[in-house]
Amino acid sequence: MAQQFDVVILGGGSGGYACALRASQLGMTVALIEKDKLGGTCLHRGCIPTKALLHSAEVADNTRESTSFGVQATLQGIDMPAVNKYRDSVVGRLYKGLQGLVKSRDVTYVEGTGVLTAPNTVTVGDEQYTGRTVVLATGSHPRTLPGLEIGGRIMTSDQALQLDWVPQSVIVLGGGVIGVEFASVWRSFGSDVRIVEALPRLVPSEDEAASKALERAFRKRKIAFSTGVRLASATQDEHQVTVTLEDGTSHSADLLLVAVGRGPTTEGMGFAENGVSLDRGWVTVDGHLQTSVPGVYAVGDIVPGLQLAHRGFAQGIYVAEHLAGLEPAPLDEAGIPRVTYCEPEVASVGLTETQAREKYGDDAVTAYEYNLGGNGKSQILGTAGFIKLVQQKDGPVVGIHMVGSRMGEQIGEAELIYNWEATPQDVASLLHAHPTQNEALGEAHLALAGKPLHAHS
């Protein structure tokens, strides 16, 4: 006999567990089903472990450059087993905390592979879990290209995170978020790195000015890249991988990282068989995240759009509150903050300048760049970059784009500015502590409001 719940959630990653925690908080009975580890890709194979590696990379860079700050230190090398131990300790602490949190909220946690066997039922082995509502949150997996087989020296981020040695040379296929983050880590660890990106620029979904700034910084760091060119073939032997591009050039390295995006994990899970509409594997939803089947919802990476943990959190919370009748405000995809944690970091929210001009018209948009050269804390840190504001003329700021060390830490205020439709004058009237990098946001808005302080008018 099936166990009955108000909500049955298939997938214990960011979207799934957020939905479970909020639904339980709102008085619903909840079953949360996960085939692997609670926390999903983000905690175990994505956000957290990669950012731990990036922090180790930052420490390596700081040590290498310590004499610039009057500190005599020597980088003797990278101990990858020790780096991985540090990374795993961070993941382990968060995993233990999350397990305790789910247990404390009285969520029925089920370990096992779940399959949708009816619009209101998920089956795990011989057990059935039936809910008034079912939430699909099965996440994503690394993609590859047709004919490019993963194995040996050709790997995705999943295998790259398990390396216990530093490659002498790496080719990274894909210049998006995952590609540039791994390229940044390996370069900091001493590897020779080349990125291959089929589109015309690195981080192609970001504002063009941010892409150009990142490319300049990568050239300075001696990270090579080829843009606007596709992979023709890749071969490997016991010593190296050789990549041939469509322009006829070839490159060899110890490893090839395939970072061409992530696909939805929806195949073989009973979705289509039970009437859930799919578009090339993605689950299509309405404005309330309900699928084509009434009572079945979807959240996170299986829903077309940004593949970000905090988007999954927000969607999971939205569904729980919607089911409770709280009428939550729908999520504005453009208002979701985005951070790429390479060195330098790239952070953004809202529209790019191109998108704003397409939406409002060329004459209705103003853009301004504040150079971090005028920011005291950025000079102390030795970082270069800028904050770019995109404004609807005589109206709110509709896009904020930042490049520089630690710029991801400024995205919180940037998100508020965009989502609260603040004008430059609104932000210019607020105080920003001196000397902080956060001050650069205030300076940019002061300039756009027509009263620049530490910037040329």
Secondary structure, 3 states (H helix, E strand, C coil): CCEEEEEEEECCCHHHHHHHHHHHHCCCCEEEEECCCCCHHHHHHCHHHHHHHHHHHHHHHHHHCHHHHCCCCCCCCCCHHHHHHHHHHHHHHHHHHHHHHHHHCCCEEEECCEEEEECCEEEECCEEEEEEEEEECCCEEECCCCCCCCECCEECHHHHCCCCCCCCEEEEECCCHHHHHHHHHHHHCCCEEEEEECCCCCCCCCCHHHHHHHHHHHHHCCCEEEECCCEEEEEECCCCEEEEECCCCEEEECEEEECCCEEECCCCCCCHHHCCCEECCEECCCCCCECCCCCEEECHHHCCCCCCHHHHHHHHHHHHHHHCCCCCCCCCHHHCCEEECCCCEEEEEECCHHHHHHHHCHHHEEEEEEEHHHCHHHHHHCCCCEEEEEEECCCCEEEEEEEECCHHHHHHHHHHHHHCCCCHHHHHCCCCCCCCCHHHHHHHHHHHCCCCCCCCC
